[in-house]
């Protein structure tokens, strides 16, 4: 049996990261995703580093898809796109405002061709406002939504989040959620609609608690290193060899921590008996904890903390992740054989279904399935581009 979206066709007009990964997730859920690329291909293909001439990021965003190359500036190829839209359930795009209108692939046009179509649009800055036509990227978005104002050591300048693509891919998740709700609504009513999100909209939503703190106190949150403003302790501590992270989200966690540290007297200390008091006396408590954690290696602390039921974990690098038994035994890292490129390690789909399993299959070479899709749509074949020629382009 296929995935939960088996039988659903997605026309994917997206480029770069946000839209391609969102459409790729739909493919991992079982949808048939046809990626429509321009003759010079998705610009994300050239993101460094390259592996045998192609960006791993491009490959990772386009697993489970078929690829067709169309020049949408020509009338003939636009007709092919229109026929594909007629036969699709979902259309995805993530261009700047006005691009799809110029191509003749805007919502008004495609919804007339296919009233059941879920037309899904994800922009950078939103459909309205003075910045709506500006180019967007991961870094400007994270800075604009205030994320970088929270990063860094106390009293220092702000720091950027160095997780490349994090704000792109968090938008992809919101995009997929919106698409699935639009699809559900169509199943109930029989009617398609336009579904919108943006990098700005998706990522400001993630600051829900911090914005609430600001309006409650009138004080803008400041950088606190690895610490959390409303819970103590909840941060990184340096063990004898390396760092670990420790979180006491409940009183039970706090009492477990005191026991694990061999300092039961801390639990009864009037300065630290409640979380509110621990926040008030943060510096005093953190100083005690730092001195204690520095006396033993990280593996020792992680064992005693876990035995005591305290949330704690190590700081892993990616070369540790791909061989870590917790990841391997949960099938969270898989190997994908990409034709013409070699073997890639990739994160598994982020869900599991007992009766309709998700999938992860190789991504396409740009234009690999052009003739296959053209034949399905009733159009004639075109000359194929060989892989070796594509790499040289």
N, C-alpha and C positions, 0 to 999 in steps of 0.2 A: 504494500500500500504506500502511496506517496504521502507527502507532507500535508499539513492542514490546509494549505492553499492550492492543492492540486486542482488543475482545471482553470485557474486564474491566469490571465495573460497580462504582463506588464510591458508597456512601451516606455523604455528608459532613455530619456533625452539628456540625462544629467552628465556633468563633467566635474573633474577635480575630486572632492572627497565626500561632501555632505550627501548629495543625491546618489552618487554611485554606491556608497555603502548601504544607504537605506534600501535601494532597489536590490542590492545583493542580499540583504537580510530577507527580503520578500522571496527571493529565489531559494534561500536556505530553508524557508518555510514551505517550499514546494511549488511556488508560482513559476510559470514559464516567463523568464525575463529576457526581452530582446533589447539589447543596448544599441541605440542608433548613434553612430559616430560620424563626424565630418571626415572628409578625405585626408586631412592632416591629423586626425585622431584626437582623442581626449588629451588635453594639455597635461593631465596628471601622469601620463605615460613617461614623461621625461624627468620627474622628480628624482633627485639623487638620494641615495646611491642607486646605480643601475646594476642589474643582474642579467648578464647576457643581452644587454641592450635595452632592457625594460625595467621600469621602476617597480620594486616590490610592493610599494604602496598602491600603484595602479592595479597590480595583480590581486592584492588583498581586498580591494574594493569591488572587484568584478568577478569573484567566484560565482559559479552556478548560472552564468548568463550565456546567451548566444549574442554574437555581434554582427551587425549589418552596417556597412558604410553607405551613407547617402549625402549628397550635396544638396542641402535643403534650400539653397539659393536658386536652384533650377526648378522650373515648373514640373519636369518629368519626375524628379525625385520627390518633390512635394506631393505629387499624386500617390506615389508609393507610400509616403508617410501617412497620408489621409486614409488609405486603405488599411494600413496597419492600425490606425486609431479606431477605425470602424470595428475592427475585430479584437480590440483590447478591452480589458476591464479597468485597467489603471494606467494613467499617463503621469510620468514624473518629470519634473524639470527644476533646475536650480540656477537659472540665469538671472542677471540683473533685470530690473524692470524695463520693459519695452522690447526685449530681444525676441520673445516668442511672438509678439504682435508683428514685428518686422518679418519674421519667418512664415507668418500665416498659420501659426500653431497655437494661438491664444485660446483661452477657455471658450469664448463665444463661438469661435469657428468650430472647434472640435466637439463641443457639446451639441451643436446642431447635427453634426455627422453621426454622433453616438450619444443619445440622451442618457444612456446608462453609464457613461464613462465617469470614473472618479478621477478628476483632474487635480493633480497634486503639485503644489508649487512651494518651493523653499528658497527664500531670498536671503540676502545677508542682513540688511537693515530694516526689512519690513516693506510693505507695499505703500506706506504713506510716510510723510515727514520729510524734512529737508535733506536727509541723507539717503533717501530711497534709491537713487540712481548711482550711488557710489559703489565702487568695488569693495568687497569684503574678504577677509581672511581670518584665520584662527587667531593670530596675535592681536590685531586691532579690536576684535570682538571681546577677547578676554580682558583687555584693558578698559574698554568702554563700559562694560557691565560691572566694573568695580572689583573684579576678581584679584587683580594684581595689587590692589590697595590692601589686601588681606595677607599677602605673602611677605616673608622676610623676618629677620630677627627683630625683637622689640627695639624700638627707637631708631631703626635703620630705614633707609630708603626702600620703596616698594620693590618687589621682585616679580619677574615674569614666571608663569608656570611653564616649565620646560618640556612638558609632556606634549610632543608634537602631535597636532591634530585632535587634542582632547575636546576642544570646543566645536570642532567640525563634527566629530563622531557623537557627541552628546546631542547635537542637533539632529543627526541621523536617527537616533532612537526616538526623539519626539516626532520626527517626520513619519516614521513607521507606525507609531501609535495613532497618529491622526489619519493615516491612510487606512488602517484596519478599522477604525471607527466609521470612516466614510463608507467603506465596503460593507460593514454591518448594516448601516442605515439604508444602503441600496437594497440589501437582501430583504429588509423589512418593508420598504416603500416602493421598490422597483425603480427608483430615480437616482441618477448620478448627481454629483455636485462638485464644486470647487473646494479643495481643502488647502489651507495655507499654514505655513509656519515660517520662521526665520531664525537665523543664528542668534539674533538679538533677543527674540521672544523666548526661544528655548533656554538660553543661558541665563537670562535675568530670572527666569522661573526657578532656577536652582539656588538662588539666593533668598528663597522665601524666609528662612529663619533669621538670616542676618538683617534683612530689611525690617522684619518685625522687631528685632532687637533695637534697631536704629529708631524706629518710631516710638518704641516704648521708653527709651532712655534719652533720645535726642543727641546721642553721642555716636559718631560714625565709628564702626569697628576698626581697630588698628592691627598691624602685624603683630603676631604673638609667637613667631617661630613655629614649632610643631604643636603648640598648646591649643586647647579649645577654651573659649571664653567662659562658658557656663558650667564646665565640669572639671574637677580636679581630683586626682590626676587623670589626664587623658592626653598623652604626648609621648615623644621619644625620650629615652634615657640611654646614656652611654654605659654599657657594661664594661667588663674588663678588656674585652677585645673589640666589640663593635656595638652598634645601636640596636635596641629593640623598642617596640612601641607597646605601651600599657594603657588600658582604659578601664576606669572604675565607673561604670554607668549606674550602678545601684549600690545600696549600702552593703548588700551581700558581697559584691565585688570588693568593696573597700575592706571589709573584715577579712576576706580571703587574702587580699594583698598584705595586710598587716601580719597575718599568720605566715604567709610564704616568705616574707622578709625576715621572719624571726623577731618581729618587733610588735608583739600584741599590745604593748602599752600605747601605741599610736592610736588604736581604735578608741581608747577611752580618754585620750587627750582632749580637753575641752576646746582647744583651738581647731580640732579636726573631726569632731564627732558627727557633723552633718556636711553635706556637700556645700551648702551655703557658707558654712564656716571655713571649709577647705578653700573655697574660692577667695574668701576674705583674707585668708592667711596663706595664699598661694606660694609666695616666695619662701616662707619658712619651711613649708612642707616639701616643696620641690628640692630645696637644698638638702634636706635629710634624705630624700629618696635618691638623689644623684650620688651622694656619698655612699649609700648602701649598695646601689646597683654596680658601682665601680669596683666592688670587692670580688666579684665572681664573673666568669665568662657567660656569654649570652645563652649558650645551650643549657647551661645549668639553670639560669633564671627562667627560661622558657618552660622547662620541665616542671619546676616547682610551681610556677604561676598557673600552668594548665592543670596541674593536680589540684590546685586550690580553686579552680573554676574562675580564674581571672582572665578576661580577654587580653591576649598578648600575641605578638608575632614578630618575626624577623624582618629585616629589610632585604629583599631578594633582588638580584640582578637578573636580566633576561636569560643569561646562560645558565642560571640556577633554576629558573622557572621551568624551562623546557625539559629538565630532567628530574624535577621535584616529584616525589611519589604522590603527593596530594593532587597535583595537576594530572599526572599520568593515570592514576587509578580512577579518576572521574572523567577520563577521556576528554580533557579540556585542551589538549594540544595535539593536532593531527598532522600527518604528512600528506602533502598534495603533490602529485606528479604533474607538472606543467609541461605539455608537449613542446619540445624544442627548447626548453629552458632548464629543466631539471626538477629536483625535489625541493619543495618549500615546507617549512613548518608553519602552521596557521592555527589561530584560536578556533576551537569548535564553535558551532552555533550556540548562542547564549540561552537555549531552552532545551528541554527534553519532553517528548510526548510519547506516552505509552503505546498508542495505536497509530499515530501518524508521524513517524520520526522525521526530524529535520535532516537536511543533507548538506554536504560540502563537496562540491565537484570543481574541477579545474576551470579557471576563467578562460575566455577566448582570446585568440589573436584578433586584433582589430580587423573586421570584415570577414572573419573566418566563415561565417554562416550566411553571407550575403545571398548567394545563389539558392541556398536551401530555403531561406525565408521568402525570397522573391518567387520561387516556385509555388510555395504554399499560398501566396497572395495572388497568384495568377499572372505573374510577370515573367519575362524572359531572362535568361542568364546573362552574366557579365564576365569579362576576363578576371581570373582570380590572381591575387597577389601572393606570391610565394613567401614563406616565412623569411627566407634569407634576404629577399628584396625588401621586405618590410623593415627588418632590423637596420638595413643600410639607409633608410629614409631619414 
